[in-house]
């Protein structure tokens, strides 16, 4: 696939999630899901994350709240790492998760805090 939105999306996706993760995802794509990986890169990352009115940091906080509200644990954990890459502090993430709990329900907040603690623990083990 080629095109400006795809190329922009690929660059941003690598910046936020890490080049190694993105390359693994794209290289693992097969005939069944290759077009979906291309769609995600072009549409979500190129057309969505490529917009400039909100910073990557702000988009990360929004994504955490939405993914937590939707109970998408794998994507939540992935985007939590991206939020840290995009400059979000643990305090900012904590406040976003408070908003999640208030507006999407305490059970969603409980799960989001649990997942966040898992990610923070993984990161601490990797850097120790």
N, CA, C and O atoms as CSV, one atom per row, in Angstrom:
chain,resi,resn,atom,element,x,y,z
A,1,UNK,N,N,0.850,-1.173,0.000
A,1,UNK,CA,C,0.000,0.000,0.000
A,1,UNK,C,C,0.893,1.232,0.000
A,1,UNK,O,O,1.942,1.254,0.644
A,2,UNK,N,N,0.471,2.241,-0.718
A,2,UNK,CA,C,1.221,3.480,-0.734
A,2,UNK,C,C,0.248,4.628,-0.608
A,2,UNK,O,O,-0.963,4.443,-0.720
A,3,UNK,N,N,0.767,5.789,-0.380
A,3,UNK,CA,C,-0.074,6.970,-0.241
A,3,UNK,C,C,0.376,7.785,0.943
A,3,UNK,O,O,0.995,7.280,1.879
A,4,UNK,N,N,0.047,9.065,0.879
A,4,UNK,CA,C,0.477,9.977,1.936
A,4,UNK,C,C,-0.052,9.581,3.303
A,4,UNK,O,O,0.704,9.553,4.274
A,5,UNK,N,N,-1.347,9.272,3.393
A,5,UNK,CA,C,-1.934,8.933,4.693
A,5,UNK,C,C,-1.286,7.677,5.268
A,5,UNK,O,O,-1.052,7.601,6.474
A,6,UNK,N,N,-0.996,6.699,4.428
A,6,UNK,CA,C,-0.335,5.489,4.911
A,6,UNK,C,C,1.060,5.805,5.425
A,6,UNK,O,O,1.440,5.359,6.507
A,7,UNK,N,N,1.823,6.570,4.659
A,7,UNK,CA,C,3.198,6.900,5.060
A,7,UNK,C,C,3.212,7.731,6.344
A,7,UNK,O,O,4.028,7.491,7.233
A,8,UNK,N,N,2.317,8.700,6.437
A,8,UNK,CA,C,2.199,9.500,7.663
A,8,UNK,C,C,1.824,8.588,8.830
A,8,UNK,O,O,2.414,8.665,9.907
A,9,UNK,N,N,0.837,7.725,8.600
A,9,UNK,CA,C,0.394,6.803,9.641
A,9,UNK,C,C,1.484,5.861,10.090
A,9,UNK,O,O,1.626,5.595,11.283
A,10,UNK,N,N,2.253,5.355,9.149
A,10,UNK,CA,C,3.349,4.442,9.492
A,10,UNK,C,C,4.378,5.145,10.361
A,10,UNK,O,O,4.861,4.584,11.345
A,11,UNK,N,N,4.709,6.372,9.995
A,11,UNK,CA,C,5.681,7.140,10.787
A,11,UNK,C,C,5.161,7.380,12.205
A,11,UNK,O,O,5.880,7.152,13.177
A,12,UNK,N,N,3.927,7.835,12.323
A,12,UNK,CA,C,3.361,8.143,13.644
A,12,UNK,C,C,3.195,6.866,14.466
A,12,UNK,O,O,3.501,6.846,15.658
A,13,UNK,N,N,2.717,5.817,13.836
A,13,UNK,CA,C,2.531,4.546,14.543
A,13,UNK,C,C,3.850,4.063,15.139
A,13,UNK,O,O,3.888,3.601,16.280
A,14,UNK,N,N,4.918,4.169,14.373
A,14,UNK,CA,C,6.236,3.768,14.875
A,14,UNK,C,C,6.714,4.682,15.997
A,14,UNK,O,O,7.309,4.212,16.967
A,15,UNK,N,N,6.458,5.990,15.873
A,15,UNK,CA,C,6.860,6.934,16.915
A,15,UNK,C,C,6.165,6.633,18.241
A,15,UNK,O,O,6.783,6.702,19.303
A,16,UNK,N,N,4.883,6.300,18.169
A,16,UNK,CA,C,4.088,6.106,19.385
A,16,UNK,C,C,4.270,4.712,19.968
A,16,UNK,O,O,4.476,4.569,21.173
A,17,UNK,N,N,4.195,3.688,19.132
A,17,UNK,CA,C,4.208,2.317,19.624
A,17,UNK,C,C,5.576,1.656,19.578
A,17,UNK,O,O,5.779,0.601,20.180
A,18,UNK,N,N,6.501,2.261,18.876
A,18,UNK,CA,C,7.831,1.690,18.721
A,18,UNK,C,C,7.956,0.974,17.396
A,18,UNK,O,O,7.076,0.208,17.003
A,19,UNK,N,N,9.048,1.227,16.716
A,19,UNK,CA,C,9.267,0.653,15.388
A,19,UNK,C,C,9.262,-0.875,15.425
A,19,UNK,O,O,8.720,-1.511,14.521
A,20,UNK,N,N,9.857,-1.468,16.456
A,20,UNK,CA,C,9.934,-2.931,16.525
A,20,UNK,C,C,8.545,-3.544,16.603
A,20,UNK,O,O,8.259,-4.525,15.916
A,21,UNK,N,N,7.681,-2.974,17.435
A,21,UNK,CA,C,6.317,-3.495,17.558
A,21,UNK,C,C,5.575,-3.396,16.223
A,21,UNK,O,O,4.938,-4.355,15.786
A,22,UNK,N,N,5.663,-2.240,15.588
A,22,UNK,CA,C,4.944,-2.020,14.327
A,22,UNK,C,C,5.475,-2.952,13.244
A,22,UNK,O,O,4.693,-3.550,12.504
A,23,UNK,N,N,6.781,-3.078,13.146
A,23,UNK,CA,C,7.367,-3.974,12.140
A,23,UNK,C,C,6.918,-5.415,12.374
A,23,UNK,O,O,6.606,-6.130,11.422
A,24,UNK,N,N,6.885,-5.848,13.648
A,24,UNK,CA,C,6.412,-7.206,13.948
A,24,UNK,C,C,4.962,-7.385,13.498
A,24,UNK,O,O,4.611,-8.405,12.904
A,25,UNK,N,N,4.123,-6.384,13.785
A,25,UNK,CA,C,2.706,-6.464,13.400
A,25,UNK,C,C,2.548,-6.554,11.890
A,25,UNK,O,O,1.782,-7.373,11.381
A,26,UNK,N,N,3.279,-5.706,11.185
A,26,UNK,CA,C,3.167,-5.705,9.724
A,26,UNK,C,C,3.759,-6.966,9.113
A,26,UNK,O,O,3.200,-7.521,8.166
A,27,UNK,N,N,4.887,-7.422,9.647
A,27,UNK,CA,C,5.521,-8.627,9.109
A,27,UNK,C,C,4.729,-9.889,9.422
A,27,UNK,O,O,4.813,-10.869,8.682
A,28,UNK,N,N,3.961,-9.879,10.511
A,28,UNK,CA,C,3.152,-11.039,10.886
A,28,UNK,C,C,1.838,-11.093,10.110
A,28,UNK,O,O,1.124,-12.095,10.155
A,29,UNK,N,N,1.530,-10.025,9.410
A,29,UNK,CA,C,0.277,-9.998,8.643
A,29,UNK,C,C,0.313,-11.062,7.553
A,29,UNK,O,O,1.345,-11.317,6.931
A,30,UNK,N,N,-0.844,-11.672,7.344
A,30,UNK,CA,C,-0.964,-12.682,6.300
A,30,UNK,C,C,-2.049,-12.263,5.310
A,30,UNK,O,O,-2.555,-11.142,5.368
A,31,UNK,N,N,-2.397,-13.160,4.414
A,31,UNK,CA,C,-3.398,-12.824,3.408
A,31,UNK,C,C,-4.737,-12.452,4.022
A,31,UNK,O,O,-5.500,-11.692,3.425
A,32,UNK,N,N,-5.032,-12.975,5.202
A,32,UNK,CA,C,-6.304,-12.707,5.855
A,32,UNK,C,C,-6.367,-11.303,6.455
A,32,UNK,O,O,-7.383,-10.624,6.310
A,33,UNK,N,N,-5.300,-10.852,7.126
A,33,UNK,CA,C,-5.379,-9.575,7.852
A,33,UNK,C,C,-4.457,-8.468,7.333
A,33,UNK,O,O,-4.408,-7.388,7.921
A,34,UNK,N,N,-3.729,-8.717,6.248
A,34,UNK,CA,C,-2.802,-7.709,5.732
A,34,UNK,C,C,-3.523,-6.391,5.395
A,34,UNK,O,O,-3.056,-5.311,5.754
A,35,UNK,N,N,-4.652,-6.497,4.709
A,35,UNK,CA,C,-5.399,-5.288,4.347
A,35,UNK,C,C,-5.899,-4.553,5.585
A,35,UNK,O,O,-5.982,-3.325,5.590
A,36,UNK,N,N,-6.232,-5.303,6.636
A,36,UNK,CA,C,-6.671,-4.665,7.877
A,36,UNK,C,C,-5.523,-3.889,8.517
A,36,UNK,O,O,-5.729,-2.772,8.993
A,37,UNK,N,N,-4.322,-4.459,8.539
A,37,UNK,CA,C,-3.152,-3.744,9.063
A,37,UNK,C,C,-2.921,-2.459,8.274
A,37,UNK,O,O,-2.587,-1.424,8.850
A,38,UNK,N,N,-3.098,-2.524,6.969
A,38,UNK,CA,C,-2.939,-1.338,6.131
A,38,UNK,C,C,-4.016,-0.300,6.451
A,38,UNK,O,O,-3.734,0.897,6.506
A,39,UNK,N,N,-5.238,-0.760,6.660
A,39,UNK,CA,C,-6.335,0.146,7.028
A,39,UNK,C,C,-6.052,0.844,8.352
A,39,UNK,O,O,-6.222,2.058,8.470
A,40,UNK,N,N,-5.624,0.077,9.339
A,40,UNK,CA,C,-5.307,0.646,10.654
A,40,UNK,C,C,-4.215,1.703,10.512
A,40,UNK,O,O,-4.310,2.782,11.097
A,41,UNK,N,N,-3.195,1.393,9.746
A,41,UNK,CA,C,-2.086,2.332,9.577
A,41,UNK,C,C,-2.537,3.600,8.861
A,41,UNK,O,O,-2.201,4.706,9.284
A,42,UNK,N,N,-3.294,3.444,7.783
A,42,UNK,CA,C,-3.728,4.609,7.005
A,42,UNK,C,C,-4.823,5.403,7.713
A,42,UNK,O,O,-4.724,6.623,7.843
A,43,UNK,N,N,-5.851,4.720,8.163
A,43,UNK,CA,C,-7.034,5.403,8.708
A,43,UNK,C,C,-6.815,5.886,10.144
A,43,UNK,O,O,-6.949,7.076,10.430
A,44,UNK,N,N,-6.482,4.971,11.034
A,44,UNK,CA,C,-6.327,5.339,12.450
A,44,UNK,C,C,-5.108,6.232,12.665
A,44,UNK,O,O,-5.196,7.292,13.284
A,45,UNK,N,N,-3.982,5.784,12.145
A,45,UNK,CA,C,-2.736,6.495,12.423
A,45,UNK,C,C,-2.500,7.653,11.470
A,45,UNK,O,O,-2.040,8.711,11.900
A,46,UNK,N,N,-2.800,7.484,10.194
A,46,UNK,CA,C,-2.573,8.552,9.225
A,46,UNK,C,C,-3.634,9.627,9.262
A,46,UNK,O,O,-3.327,10.811,9.396
A,47,UNK,N,N,-4.886,9.214,9.143
A,47,UNK,CA,C,-5.988,10.183,9.082
A,47,UNK,C,C,-6.404,10.671,10.471
A,47,UNK,O,O,-6.830,11.818,10.611
A,48,UNK,N,N,-6.289,9.827,11.498
A,48,UNK,CA,C,-6.673,10.214,12.857
A,48,UNK,C,C,-5.525,10.858,13.621
A,48,UNK,O,O,-5.573,12.041,13.959
A,49,UNK,N,N,-4.496,10.068,13.888
A,49,UNK,CA,C,-3.346,10.585,14.623
A,49,UNK,C,C,-2.581,11.629,13.812
A,49,UNK,O,O,-1.834,12.423,14.384
A,50,UNK,N,N,-2.753,11.639,12.507
A,50,UNK,CA,C,-2.074,12.616,11.656
A,50,UNK,C,C,-2.673,14.018,11.732
A,50,UNK,O,O,-2.061,14.974,11.254
A,51,UNK,N,N,-3.845,14.155,12.317
A,51,UNK,CA,C,-4.441,15.479,12.509
A,51,UNK,C,C,-3.622,16.225,13.561
A,51,UNK,O,O,-2.969,15.602,14.398
A,52,UNK,N,N,-3.655,17.540,13.519
A,52,UNK,CA,C,-2.716,18.305,14.351
A,52,UNK,C,C,-3.337,19.194,15.430
A,52,UNK,O,O,-2.597,19.819,16.189
A,53,UNK,N,N,-4.654,19.273,15.525
A,53,UNK,CA,C,-5.256,20.151,16.529
A,53,UNK,C,C,-4.979,19.662,17.954
A,53,UNK,O,O,-4.824,20.474,18.866
A,54,UNK,N,N,-4.915,18.357,18.147
A,54,UNK,CA,C,-4.568,17.786,19.453
A,54,UNK,C,C,-3.149,17.238,19.385
A,54,UNK,O,O,-2.716,16.721,18.355
A,55,UNK,N,N,-2.442,17.358,20.486
A,55,UNK,CA,C,-1.091,16.798,20.550
A,55,UNK,C,C,-1.159,15.281,20.690
A,55,UNK,O,O,-2.204,14.732,21.039
A,56,UNK,N,N,-0.058,14.615,20.421
A,56,UNK,CA,C,0.004,13.165,20.628
A,56,UNK,C,C,-0.281,12.829,22.084
A,56,UNK,O,O,-0.935,11.829,22.379
A,57,UNK,N,N,0.205,13.655,22.985
A,57,UNK,CA,C,-0.028,13.468,24.416
A,57,UNK,C,C,-1.526,13.470,24.710
A,57,UNK,O,O,-2.032,12.581,25.396
A,58,UNK,N,N,-2.229,14.470,24.189
A,58,UNK,CA,C,-3.673,14.572,24.414
A,58,UNK,C,C,-4.411,13.388,23.795
A,58,UNK,O,O,-5.326,12.835,24.405
A,59,UNK,N,N,-4.014,13.002,22.586
A,59,UNK,CA,C,-4.652,11.849,21.935
A,59,UNK,C,C,-4.425,10.583,22.756
A,59,UNK,O,O,-5.314,9.738,22.859
A,60,UNK,N,N,-3.250,10.456,23.331
A,60,UNK,CA,C,-2.962,9.288,24.164
A,60,UNK,C,C,-3.895,9.224,25.367
A,60,UNK,O,O,-4.436,8.162,25.673
A,61,UNK,N,N,-4.087,10.342,26.046
A,61,UNK,CA,C,-4.975,10.354,27.204
A,61,UNK,C,C,-6.412,10.026,26.798
A,61,UNK,O,O,-7.100,9.271,27.485
A,62,UNK,N,N,-6.855,10.594,25.688
A,62,UNK,CA,C,-8.200,10.270,25.191
A,62,UNK,C,C,-8.320,8.786,24.879
A,62,UNK,O,O,-9.310,8.151,25.243
A,63,UNK,N,N,-7.318,8.234,24.207
A,63,UNK,CA,C,-7.353,6.813,23.854
A,63,UNK,C,C,-7.423,5.931,25.087
A,63,UNK,O,O,-8.162,4.947,25.107
A,64,UNK,N,N,-6.658,6.277,26.116
A,64,UNK,CA,C,-6.691,5.461,27.330
A,64,UNK,C,C,-8.091,5.423,27.921
A,64,UNK,O,O,-8.571,4.363,28.321
A,65,UNK,N,N,-8.739,6.564,27.977
A,65,UNK,CA,C,-10.088,6.610,28.543
A,65,UNK,C,C,-11.059,5.811,27.673
A,65,UNK,O,O,-11.869,5.044,28.194
A,66,UNK,N,N,-10.982,5.986,26.357
A,66,UNK,CA,C,-11.898,5.261,25.476
A,66,UNK,C,C,-11.643,3.755,25.505
A,66,UNK,O,O,-12.584,2.968,25.603
A,67,UNK,N,N,-10.386,3.357,25.421
A,67,UNK,CA,C,-10.073,1.927,25.428
A,67,UNK,C,C,-10.427,1.294,26.769
A,67,UNK,O,O,-10.883,0.151,26.817
A,68,UNK,N,N,-10.219,2.036,27.858
A,68,UNK,CA,C,-10.620,1.535,29.172
A,68,UNK,C,C,-12.124,1.393,29.281
A,68,UNK,O,O,-12.619,0.406,29.825
A,69,UNK,N,N,-12.856,2.371,28.769
A,69,UNK,CA,C,-14.322,2.316,28.805
A,69,UNK,C,C,-14.848,1.151,27.973
A,69,UNK,O,O,-15.866,0.548,28.312
A,70,UNK,N,N,-14.151,0.840,26.886
A,70,UNK,CA,C,-14.566,-0.257,26.009
A,70,UNK,C,C,-14.032,-1.620,26.465
A,70,UNK,O,O,-14.340,-2.650,25.866
A,71,UNK,N,N,-13.223,-1.610,27.538
A,71,UNK,CA,C,-12.638,-2.842,28.074
A,71,UNK,C,C,-11.802,-3.579,27.030
A,71,UNK,O,O,-11.941,-4.788,26.841
A,72,UNK,N,N,-10.944,-2.836,26.367
A,72,UNK,CA,C,-10.039,-3.400,25.363
A,72,UNK,C,C,-8.643,-3.489,25.977
A,72,UNK,O,O,-7.787,-2.641,25.725
A,73,UNK,N,N,-8.428,-4.517,26.777
A,73,UNK,CA,C,-7.237,-4.581,27.630
A,73,UNK,C,C,-5.920,-4.594,26.864
A,73,UNK,O,O,-4.983,-3.897,27.255
A,74,UNK,N,N,-5.823,-5.362,25.791
A,74,UNK,CA,C,-4.559,-5.416,25.051
A,74,UNK,C,C,-4.219,-4.061,24.448
A,74,UNK,O,O,-3.084,-3.594,24.551
A,75,UNK,N,N,-5.204,-3.433,23.819
A,75,UNK,CA,C,-4.981,-2.117,23.224
A,75,UNK,C,C,-4.717,-1.068,24.303
A,75,UNK,O,O,-3.907,-0.162,24.106
A,76,UNK,N,N,-5.395,-1.191,25.436
A,76,UNK,CA,C,-5.171,-0.259,26.545
A,76,UNK,C,C,-3.708,-0.316,26.988
A,76,UNK,O,O,-3.059,0.719,27.140
A,77,UNK,N,N,-3.198,-1.520,27.191
A,77,UNK,CA,C,-1.819,-1.668,27.649
A,77,UNK,C,C,-0.830,-1.138,26.611
A,77,UNK,O,O,0.150,-0.477,26.956
A,78,UNK,N,N,-1.095,-1.430,25.356
A,78,UNK,CA,C,-0.237,-0.940,24.278
A,78,UNK,C,C,-0.238,0.587,24.251
A,78,UNK,O,O,0.816,1.213,24.138
A,79,UNK,N,N,-1.429,1.180,24.355
A,79,UNK,CA,C,-1.527,2.637,24.294
A,79,UNK,C,C,-1.057,3.310,25.582
A,79,UNK,O,O,-0.700,4.488,25.559
A,80,UNK,N,N,-1.049,2.597,26.691
A,80,UNK,CA,C,-0.472,3.161,27.912
A,80,UNK,C,C,1.031,3.352,27.726
A,80,UNK,O,O,1.579,4.385,28.111
A,81,UNK,N,N,1.687,2.378,27.148
A,81,UNK,CA,C,3.115,2.523,26.842
A,81,UNK,C,C,3.322,3.687,25.873
A,81,UNK,O,O,4.257,4.472,26.029
A,82,UNK,N,N,2.449,3.793,24.878
A,82,UNK,CA,C,2.517,4.912,23.939
A,82,UNK,C,C,2.305,6.247,24.627
A,82,UNK,O,O,2.954,7.234,24.281
A,83,UNK,N,N,1.398,6.289,25.605
A,83,UNK,CA,C,1.147,7.531,26.343
A,83,UNK,C,C,2.409,7.984,27.078
A,83,UNK,O,O,2.722,9.174,27.114
A,84,UNK,N,N,3.119,7.039,27.655
A,84,UNK,CA,C,4.378,7.386,28.334
A,84,UNK,C,C,5.399,7.894,27.314
A,84,UNK,O,O,6.113,8.863,27.573
A,85,UNK,N,N,5.463,7.244,26.169
A,85,UNK,CA,C,6.352,7.694,25.091
A,85,UNK,C,C,5.998,9.108,24.652
A,85,UNK,O,O,6.878,9.903,24.324
A,86,UNK,N,N,4.698,9.416,24.647
A,86,UNK,CA,C,4.222,10.734,24.206
A,86,UNK,C,C,4.293,11.793,25.302
A,86,UNK,O,O,3.793,12.903,25.123
A,87,UNK,N,N,4.905,11.464,26.423
A,87,UNK,CA,C,5.148,12.468,27.452
A,87,UNK,C,C,4.120,12.565,28.557
A,87,UNK,O,O,4.184,13.481,29.378
A,88,UNK,N,N,3.173,11.641,28.598
A,88,UNK,CA,C,2.194,11.655,29.687
A,88,UNK,C,C,2.874,11.168,30.968
A,88,UNK,O,O,3.624,10.192,30.956
A,89,UNK,N,N,2.604,11.851,32.049
A,89,UNK,CA,C,3.141,11.424,33.341
A,89,UNK,C,C,2.189,10.413,33.980
A,89,UNK,O,O,1.035,10.288,33.572
A,90,UNK,N,N,2.682,9.704,34.970
A,90,UNK,CA,C,1.817,8.776,35.696
A,90,UNK,C,C,0.672,9.518,36.371
A,90,UNK,O,O,-0.438,8.994,36.456
A,91,UNK,N,N,0.926,10.719,36.847
A,91,UNK,CA,C,-0.130,11.505,37.492
A,91,UNK,C,C,-1.215,11.888,36.490
A,91,UNK,O,O,-2.403,11.838,36.810
A,92,UNK,N,N,-0.816,12.264,35.293
A,92,UNK,CA,C,-1.801,12.597,34.255
A,92,UNK,C,C,-2.616,11.363,33.870
A,92,UNK,O,O,-3.830,11.442,33.686
A,93,UNK,N,N,-1.942,10.236,33.753
A,93,UNK,CA,C,-2.635,8.989,33.434
A,93,UNK,C,C,-3.605,8.641,34.555
A,93,UNK,O,O,-4.742,8.244,34.300
A,94,UNK,N,N,-3.152,8.792,35.796
A,94,UNK,CA,C,-4.029,8.521,36.934
A,94,UNK,C,C,-5.272,9.404,36.878
A,94,UNK,O,O,-6.385,8.913,37.066
A,95,UNK,N,N,-5.099,10.688,36.624
A,95,UNK,CA,C,-6.252,11.591,36.548
A,95,UNK,C,C,-7.189,11.219,35.401
A,95,UNK,O,O,-8.408,11.309,35.543
A,96,UNK,N,N,-6.627,10.802,34.269
A,96,UNK,CA,C,-7.469,10.359,33.149
A,96,UNK,C,C,-8.279,9.129,33.548
A,96,UNK,O,O,-9.441,8.996,33.166
A,97,UNK,N,N,-7.665,8.234,34.316
A,97,UNK,CA,C,-8.370,7.025,34.740
A,97,UNK,C,C,-9.443,7.344,35.782
A,97,UNK,O,O,-10.457,6.648,35.852
A,98,UNK,N,N,-9.238,8.368,36.578
A,98,UNK,CA,C,-10.300,8.836,37.478
A,98,UNK,C,C,-11.494,9.297,36.651
A,98,UNK,O,O,-12.635,8.964,36.971
A,99,UNK,N,N,-11.241,10.058,35.591
A,99,UNK,CA,C,-12.326,10.513,34.723
A,99,UNK,C,C,-13.040,9.327,34.084
A,99,UNK,O,O,-14.265,9.320,33.968
A,100,UNK,N,N,-12.273,8.335,33.674
A,100,UNK,CA,C,-12.841,7.117,33.124
A,100,UNK,C,C,-13.799,6.477,34.122
A,100,UNK,O,O,-14.925,6.127,33.768
A,101,UNK,N,N,-13.357,6.323,35.363
A,101,UNK,CA,C,-14.187,5.688,36.384
A,101,UNK,C,C,-15.460,6.486,36.645
A,101,UNK,O,O,-16.534,5.908,36.811
A,102,UNK,N,N,-15.345,7.795,36.680
A,102,UNK,CA,C,-16.501,8.646,36.953
A,102,UNK,C,C,-17.522,8.557,35.823
A,102,UNK,O,O,-18.717,8.412,36.082
A,103,UNK,N,N,-17.072,8.642,34.588
A,103,UNK,CA,C,-17.994,8.745,33.458
A,103,UNK,C,C,-18.328,7.414,32.784
A,103,UNK,O,O,-19.367,7.305,32.132
A,104,UNK,N,N,-17.475,6.404,32.926
A,104,UNK,CA,C,-17.750,5.117,32.282
A,104,UNK,C,C,-18.073,4.023,33.296
A,104,UNK,O,O,-18.486,2.926,32.920
A,105,UNK,N,N,-17.889,4.317,34.565
A,105,UNK,CA,C,-18.221,3.358,35.611
A,105,UNK,C,C,-17.003,2.890,36.383
A,105,UNK,O,O,-15.915,2.709,35.836
A,106,UNK,N,N,-17.226,2.703,37.666
A,106,UNK,CA,C,-16.143,2.289,38.551
A,106,UNK,C,C,-15.538,0.947,38.138
A,106,UNK,O,O,-14.316,0.811,38.193
A,107,UNK,N,N,-16.332,-0.060,37.724
A,107,UNK,CA,C,-15.688,-1.311,37.300
A,107,UNK,C,C,-14.698,-1.110,36.143
A,107,UNK,O,O,-13.647,-1.751,36.115
A,108,UNK,N,N,-15.021,-0.237,35.203
A,108,UNK,CA,C,-14.079,0.051,34.116
A,108,UNK,C,C,-12.833,0.728,34.671
A,108,UNK,O,O,-11.721,0.458,34.217
A,109,UNK,N,N,-13.015,1.598,35.640
A,109,UNK,CA,C,-11.875,2.259,36.271
A,109,UNK,C,C,-11.008,1.280,37.034
A,109,UNK,O,O,-9.781,1.355,36.968
A,110,UNK,N,N,-11.629,0.368,37.753
A,110,UNK,CA,C,-10.874,-0.657,38.496
A,110,UNK,C,C,-9.992,-1.449,37.545
A,110,UNK,O,O,-8.811,-1.668,37.815
A,111,UNK,N,N,-10.577,-1.880,36.421
A,111,UNK,CA,C,-9.812,-2.660,35.441
A,111,UNK,C,C,-8.699,-1.835,34.821
A,111,UNK,O,O,-7.589,-2.333,34.632
A,112,UNK,N,N,-8.983,-0.581,34.504
A,112,UNK,CA,C,-7.963,0.282,33.895
A,112,UNK,C,C,-6.798,0.510,34.858
A,112,UNK,O,O,-5.640,0.469,34.442
A,113,UNK,N,N,-7.085,0.746,36.128
A,113,UNK,CA,C,-6.007,0.909,37.109
A,113,UNK,C,C,-5.211,-0.384,37.245
A,113,UNK,O,O,-3.987,-0.342,37.368
A,114,UNK,N,N,-5.885,-1.526,37.225
A,114,UNK,CA,C,-5.185,-2.811,37.320
A,114,UNK,C,C,-4.243,-3.006,36.127
A,114,UNK,O,O,-3.090,-3.406,36.289
A,115,UNK,N,N,-4.753,-2.720,34.935
A,115,UNK,CA,C,-3.930,-2.854,33.729
A,115,UNK,C,C,-2.758,-1.881,33.740
A,115,UNK,O,O,-1.645,-2.240,33.355
A,116,UNK,N,N,-3.007,-0.654,34.180
A,116,UNK,CA,C,-1.936,0.339,34.246
A,116,UNK,C,C,-0.833,-0.118,35.194
A,116,UNK,O,O,0.353,0.023,34.893
A,117,UNK,N,N,-1.228,-0.664,36.335
A,117,UNK,CA,C,-0.223,-1.154,37.290
A,117,UNK,C,C,0.593,-2.286,36.672
A,117,UNK,O,O,1.799,-2.370,36.908
A,118,UNK,N,N,-0.042,-3.162,35.881
A,118,UNK,CA,C,0.689,-4.231,35.193
A,118,UNK,C,C,1.742,-3.647,34.262
A,118,UNK,O,O,2.889,-4.093,34.250
A,119,UNK,N,N,1.345,-2.652,33.486
A,119,UNK,CA,C,2.277,-2.033,32.540
A,119,UNK,C,C,3.415,-1.350,33.284
A,119,UNK,O,O,4.577,-1.503,32.908
A,120,UNK,N,N,3.097,-0.597,34.337
A,120,UNK,CA,C,4.145,0.072,35.102
A,120,UNK,C,C,5.113,-0.949,35.701
A,120,UNK,O,O,6.322,-0.719,35.722
A,121,UNK,N,N,4.592,-2.062,36.182
A,121,UNK,CA,C,5.435,-3.114,36.730
A,121,UNK,C,C,6.342,-3.716,35.660
A,121,UNK,O,O,7.528,-3.942,35.904
A,122,UNK,N,N,5.787,-3.976,34.475
A,122,UNK,CA,C,6.592,-4.508,33.372
A,122,UNK,C,C,7.726,-3.551,33.015
A,122,UNK,O,O,8.866,-3.970,32.813
A,123,UNK,N,N,7.403,-2.280,32.941
A,123,UNK,CA,C,8.407,-1.271,32.576
A,123,UNK,C,C,9.503,-1.201,33.644
A,123,UNK,O,O,10.687,-1.103,33.321
A,124,UNK,N,N,9.102,-1.252,34.910
A,124,UNK,CA,C,10.087,-1.199,35.987
A,124,UNK,C,C,11.012,-2.406,35.938
A,124,UNK,O,O,12.209,-2.273,36.197
A,125,UNK,N,N,10.477,-3.587,35.610
A,125,UNK,CA,C,11.305,-4.791,35.504
A,125,UNK,C,C,12.271,-4.677,34.329
A,125,UNK,O,O,13.422,-5.102,34.421
A,126,UNK,N,N,11.794,-4.097,33.217
A,126,UNK,CA,C,12.652,-3.948,32.036
A,126,UNK,C,C,13.788,-2.978,32.272
A,126,UNK,O,O,14.873,-3.144,31.715
A,127,UNK,N,N,13.555,-1.966,33.091
A,127,UNK,CA,C,14.578,-0.940,33.316
A,127,UNK,C,C,15.438,-1.217,34.538
A,127,UNK,O,O,16.381,-0.471,34.804
A,128,UNK,N,N,15.137,-2.270,35.286
A,128,UNK,CA,C,15.917,-2.586,36.493
A,128,UNK,C,C,17.213,-3.278,36.148
A,128,UNK,O,O,17.989,-3.614,37.042
